[in-house]
Amino acid sequence: MPNPKPNVFFDTSALFVGIWSAQGGARAILQLAEAGLVQLVVSSQVLAEIETVLREKRADQLPGLLRLLDVCNVQIISNDKPGQLRRARRWISYAPDAMVISDALAVSGLSFFVTLDREHFLNNKDLQTAMPFKIGTPGDCLAWLRTNNLLAGKPDA
């Protein structure tokens, strides 16, 4: 039986690096989403953050972000469940990142949360243990996809 398409959530740091760099793990995951091999998910909070960052650092990349969201068939979610935010605040005191993990909790069947944020996500072992999905870097996500044969038989996997 074929494996279901994994849902992969990008936080702002992962999305920024995927847009900024033509190489690397984040870009590879974006390419997998474009090929329809993974379902990329972001939240409206992440989109607001990435828009702010791009306007400050690389406003010329805003049209590229819109094209990327389209060609990668990105699922954009909004979370209006305050209980999930309260739950996230148990592990993350920084409000914007607590909101992002709360958004990820709202995604049904989320497989992997991709981030480069060591302070609030990657080095937070209590958070990682509590979440129903994996949390890691783009490289960790790619390794997880390969280890679990979620890219088996796919070109360039």
C-alpha positions, 0 to 999 in steps of 0.5 A, a space after each residue: 500500500 502506498 504511503 500517504 503524502 506527509 504533511 510538513 509544516 515550515 516555520 518562518 526560519 525554514 521558509 525564509 531559508 528555502 526562499 533565500 537559498 537555491 540549495 540546501 534542505 529547505 529548498 529540497 523540501 520545497 522542490 518535493 512539495 512542488 513535485 507533489 511528494 509532500 504537502 507543505 503547510 504554513 500558517 497565516 502567522 508564518 506568512 505574516 512573519 515572512 512578509 515582514 522579514 522579506 519587506 525588511 531584508 529583500 522586498 524584491 523576493 515578495 513576488 517569488 514568495 507568492 509564486 512559490 506558495 502557488 507552485 508548491 500548492 502550499 496549504 495555508 491554515 489559520 488557527 482560532 483555537 485558544 486552547 492550543 495556544 495555552 497548551 503551546 505556552 506550557 513549553 514556549 514563553 515567546 508568544 510568536 513562536 508559541 502561536 506557530 507551534 499552536 498553529 502546527 498543532 491545528 494541522 490534522 496528521 502533521 508529520 514534521 515541523 521544520 525549523 532552524 530556531 534552536 532556542 525555542 524549538 530544536 533545543 526544547 526537548 520537553 516540547 519535542 517529547 510532547 508534540 504528536 509530530 517530529 520537530 527538526 531542521 530541513 536536513 532532519 526532515 529529509 533524513 526522516 522522509 528517507 528513513 521512513 521510505 516516504 520518498 522511495 522510488 521517487 526521482 531525485 529522492 
